[in-house]
Amino acid sequence: MTPRAPADARVLERFAHHVGRGINRFSMIGPGDRVLIGVSGGKDSLALSLALVERRRWVPVDYELAAVQVEWLEYPMSDAEREALDRFYEGLGIPLNRIRASIHPSWWKRGFSCYTCARNRKRLLFDEAERLGFRTIALGHHLDDIAETTMINLFFRGEFSTMMPVQQFFGGKVRIIRPMCEVRGAEVARVARRLGLPTVPSRCPNAEKNQRGLMRDILRQVSRVDRHAATNLYGAAWRINRDYLPGAETATAGSEATADEGGPGTGEGP
């Protein structure tokens, strides 16, 4: 890795320590693990890559890193952007493989949506991990992303669920980890700017009008009232107050009430 100015080196070291909090809390990476980083080209995945390399320098745990980027043929990068990313990962000593694919496989019958993009990208990541023999895929989601996902699931799916820091798939055959789960998005952005990471602008046609953008705006407004709003929302998954949630014996009754009466009453909560 290219030597950095002392001030920049301290910024990177502090950031890597913050990333390490989530890694340690959820036992994400152990000795000898092979970790495949999912690269979008945005600030989050680049900052994650940098942190994992930096952290490996001083923790007593040796692990292997590789990276894969899915580039949609419908929204290609420029040659200059590809070359800048290639140089960045070469400087980190992380082999980067780039998969160029259509966001609409021939067998995919649905139209374009955020779901289409995310599902097909994840499918390609899983296939590449299997091909290369990696069991762990690291993604660059941070605390704010997780809080926004919790809100999306509540508002648009009508369920209490979230984006897990560690998620097993296919009976444990592969798992996704999110090492930046306890790092705020603002810190990731500051590190990316300070260290001049070669980020690639998002070409998503729905970037300014999707559900996540709406949740981000709402969370920003709520955070003006309570600066801990995002952190509280993230931590709520581990602070379940079951006294104020329906139990298994009332779940069926609640569903029937919703169907027959248009939903439960609107009386005040606890």
N, C-alpha and C positions, 0 to 999 in steps of 0.2 A: 504494500500500500504506500502511496506517495506520502513523504513526510509533510506534516502540516505545521503551520505557525502555532506557537505555544497556546495562544488564546483559543484557536480553533480546535486544537487537540483536547483542551479541557472541556469545551462544549460537547465534543463527540464522546468523551469519556463519561461525562455526566449523563448524556442521553442514553448511552449503552447501559449504564447502571439502572436507569429508570425502566428500560426495556427488560432488564434482567429481573425486575421485581415480579412481573407477570410470569416469566419463564420459571422462576423458582417457586412461586406460589402454586402453580398448576403442574409442576414437574414436567415441563414440555420437552426438554432436551436432556438426554443422558449420555454417558460415555459411549462412543462408537456409533451414535445415531447418524443416519444419513438424511439430511434435510434438504428438500427441494423447495426453493423459493419461487412463488408465483409472482412474476414481474408484469406490471401493467405499463410501466414507464413513467408513472406518476410519482409524486414526492413520497407517498407512503411506502411503496415497495422498494424504492431506492434507499430511503432512510433505514428501513428494516434490514436490507442487505448490509449496509454499512455498519449498523449496530451489531449484527450477528458476527461479522468479521472482527470488529473491535473487541467484542466481549470474549471471543475465543482466544484472544491474546493473553488475557489475565485470569480466566477461570480455570480451575483444575479439571476441566472436562473437555476432551477432544471430540469434535464432531465434524462430519464432512458436509460441505455446502455445494450445491449446484443450483442453477436457476433456469427457469423456462418462461418464455414470453409467448403469449398468444396474440398474434397480430391479425386482425380481421381484414380480409381482402377488400371489403367494402369501405373500410376506413383506414387506409394504409398510412404509415409514417413516411416521412421524407428520407432520402438517403442520408442526409446530414444527421438526422435524429437517430437513425439506426447506428451509424458510425460512432456517434457520441456515447450511446448506451454500450456498444461493444467495447469501447475504450474504458469506460467506467468499470465494467465487470472484469475486464482483463487486468486493470489496475488493482482490483480487489482480490484477484486470484480465484475468482469464481467462474467456472465454465458456464456460459450462457447458451442455451439452445432456443431458437426462435421457430415457432410453429405458425405458418401462414395458412389460414383456413377461412372458409366462408362462414359467416354468422348464421346462414341458412343452409344446413346440410340438405342434401336432396330428399332425405326421408322426413325432414321436419315440416310439418303441415301448418304450424301456427304462424301468425304474423310477427313482426318485430315488436319486442317489448324488453323491458329490463330483465324480466324473468328469462326470456329467450337467450339473451346475451350471457347472463350469469350461469344458467344451466349448461349451455354449450361450452362455455369457457371451463367450467368445473369438470365437465366430461373429458375435455382434452387434457386437462391437468392430471386427472386420474389415470388416463391412458398412458401419458408420458411417465408418470411415476412408476407405473407397473413395468413399462418397457425398460426403464433405467434401474429398476430394483430399489426404489426409494419407498419407504413406508410412511414418511412424514412430509407433509406439504405445509409450508409456512406462508401465511398471507398477511398483508400489510394493514389489516383493519385495526383501528385504534379505539380508545374508549368512547369517543363521540360517535363513531360508526355503530358501536354496539348499542348505545343508548338510542340512536335513531332507529335501529332495527327493532328494538323493543316497542317503540312508538308505532312503527309501521304495522307490526303484528297486532297491536291493540286496536288501532284505528281502522285498518283495512282488511284484517283477517279475523278480527274478533276473538283473539286468543292471547293468553299469557304465555309468551315464549320469547326467546332472545337468541342472539348469536353467541355461541359458546366459545370460551377461550380454547378449549380442546374438544374436538368433535370426532367421534369414531364413525367410520363408514364400512359397510360390507363386513359386518361382524368383527371389526378390529383389524381388517386386512390393511387398511390405510386410515390415516387420521389427519385432520387439519388442525394446525395450531395457529394461534394469533398472538405472537409474542408482545405486540404493542397494546394489548388489551387494557393495560392500566396507565397508558400514556395519553395525554390530551392531544387532540388534533392540532391545537395552536402550537404546542411544543414541536411537533413534527414539522409543521410549516416553518417555524423559526430556524430549526436545524437545517432544513433544505435550503433556505435562503442564505443562511450564514456560510454554509459549506459549498454553496454553488453547485448543487446536484443537477445533473443534465436531464431535467424532467421533460417529459413529452406532454404537450397540452392534450387534454381530453378531446376526442372527436365524436363523442357520443351525441347523437342528434337530440336526445332527451335530457341532456345535462342540466338545462335550466328549468325544466318543467316536470321532473319526475317526483315520485313520492318522497324520496330521500331528501331532495332539495327542500320540499315543503316542511318536512320534519326538522331539518337543519334550521330553517327560519324560525319555526316555533320554539325550538330549544334555545336559540339565541335570544329570543324575546323573554323567555322564562328565566334565563340566566341573568338577565338584567335585574330581576327581582331577587333571585337567590343564586349566587355564583357557584353553589354546589349542586345545582339542579342536574347537570349531566352525570356527575359522580354519584349522586343519590340514585338516579335512574339505573345506572350501571350496577350499583351494589344491591338494588332491590331484589334481584334474582336470588340472592343469598340471605335475604331477610324476609322470608315469607311469613306473614301473620295469618295462620290458618284459622284463627278464631273468627276472622271476617271474610272467609271464603267458603263457598259451599263444599260440603263433604261428599264422599262418594254416594252416600245414601240420599242426597238431595239433588245430585247432578241431573238425574233423569227428570225429576219433577220440574227443575228449572228449565230444561229444554222444552218440556211440554207446555209450560206457562208461556214461554217465548212464542211458540207456534200458535197456541190457542188464543192468547190475549194480546199479542203484539209485544210481549216482553214483560219483565217484572215491573213492579210499581216504582214510582219516582220519589219515594220517601228519602229522607236524609240518611246518609251513611253514618258510620261510627264517628 
